[in-house]
């Protein structure tokens, strides 16, 4: 086995771990926002905390191994590399701007229960965020496989975000549940 093959394996392992984290987060958020009690919300919130614990190290592994691979095959000047970094920044920004404050609000509302918890759980932004980030990441995977120029790679990212938006339609059109 060559060093290149080992690093490529680590890179792909990081990508799989990222999507595993997105899957865990997607499931946890889906159940969290429909929780009927503080105890139920607490259980789903605990599961939801696994996502960042997995995707942080996985993203670091993907970036470091991807940087090494890109340097070995000398592709830093190709358009898909900066487009990938833009996509990673979009995914990270969505997570920081939406998930961090919304999950914190839910965590703080759990001990209060009642209306405070009900209001915090009624957010539609968490399911929207995880869908957008998952499909933006899928767009990044596509652009890395296609290795196209910058414009085409940005279109791949936008297509991923668009698919994510389409999957958000059921979330944003669903009527809010009655207070818990």
N, C-alpha and C positions, 0 to 999 in steps of 0.2 A: 504494500500500500504506500502510495506517495503522500507527501505532506499536503499537496494540493487536494487529493481525494479526501483526506481526513478533514481538512478545513471546509471543503464543500459539504461533507456529511454534517459537520457541526452547524454550518449555515442552514442547511435544510432542516436539521433538528430544531434550531431556533425558530424557523418559520412555522413548523408544526406546533411547537409550544405556544407561539403567539395565537394561532387559531384555536388551540385548546383553551387558552385563557379567554378568548372572545366567546367561545361556546359556553364556558362556565359562567361568565358574566351575563351573557344573553339569557341563560336559564334562570340564574339568580334574580336578575332584574325583572324578568317576566313574572316570577312568583312573588317577588318582593312588593311590586306595585299593586298586587291584588291580595295582599295579606289581609286577614280579617282580625288579627289581634297583634298586640305588641310582642308576644312571645313568638308568633309566626314570623313577624317582620324581623325580629332579632335573629332567628335561625337563617332566614334567607340573606340577611345582611352579612352574617358570618361567612356564608358560601360566597357571596359577592366580593368579599375581601381577598379571596384566593386569586381572582383575576389579576390585579396589580402585582401580587407577589410572584406570579408566573410571568406576566408579560414584561415586567421591568428587566429582569435578567435575560429573558429571551430576546428582547429588543437589543440589549447590549451585545449579546452573542451574535445576532444577525448583523448589526452594524460593524462590529470588529471583524468578523469573519468575511463579511461582504467587502469591506475595505481591503482586506488582505487579498481576496480573490481578484478584485478589480485592479489592484496594483500588479499582480502577477500577470494578468492577461492584458494589462495596459489599456483599460477602457475608460479611465476617468474623464476623458474628453468627449465621450459619447453622450448623447442627449438623455438617455434613460437614467443615467447616474444622478444628475441634478434633479430630474423629475422625481426619482425615488426619494431623494432627501426632502423635497417639497411635500410629497405624499406622507412621509413619516412625520413631518412637522404638522401637517393637517390632522393626522390621527392623534398625535400627542396633544395638540391644542384643543381638539374636541373633548378629549378625556379630561384634561385639566379644567377647561372652562365649564363643562357641564357636569361630569361625574363627581368631581371632588366636592363642589358645594352642595349638590343635591344629595349625595350619600351622607355628607356631614349633617345636613338638615334632618334627614331621616334618623340617623344615629342619635341626634340630640332630642328628637321628638319621641323616641320609643319610651323613655322613662315617664314622659308626661302622659302618653296615651291619648285617648279620646280624640277631640277635634284637631289638636296639634299634629298627632300622628296621621290622622285621616288626610289633613291638608298636605302634609309632606309626601304622603304616598300617592297622591293624585297626579304627580308629575308625569308628563308624557315625554319629557326631554331625555330621561334615562334610556327608555327603549329606542328612541330615535338615535341617540348617541351611539349605542352599541351597534346598531344596524349600519349607520354611516361609517363607523370606524372599521367594521368587519369588511364591508364591501370596498372601501378605499384601500384596505390592505390587500384585498384580492386584486384590485387594479394594479397595485404595486407589483404583485407577483406576476401578473400578465406582462407588465412592461419589462420586467427583468428577463422573462422568457423571450419576448419578442425583440428586445434590444433595439428598439426603434429610435429615431431621432427625437429631439426634445418635444416638438409639437405633437407628434403621434403618441408619445409617452404621456404627455399631459392629457390628451384625449382619453387614453386608457384610464387614467386616474379619475377624470370627470365622469367617464362611463361607469366606473365602480361606484362613485358617489351618487350618480343618477339611479343605479339599481338599488342602492341603499335607500334612497328617497322613495322609490316605488314601494319598497317593503315597509316604509313608514306610514303609508296611507292607511292601513287598517288601524294603526296605533292612534293617529291623530284624528281619525273620524269616529273612533269608538267613543261612546258616551261614557263619562266618568261614572265609576261605581258609586253607589250610595255611601254616605259616611259610615265608617266602621264603628 
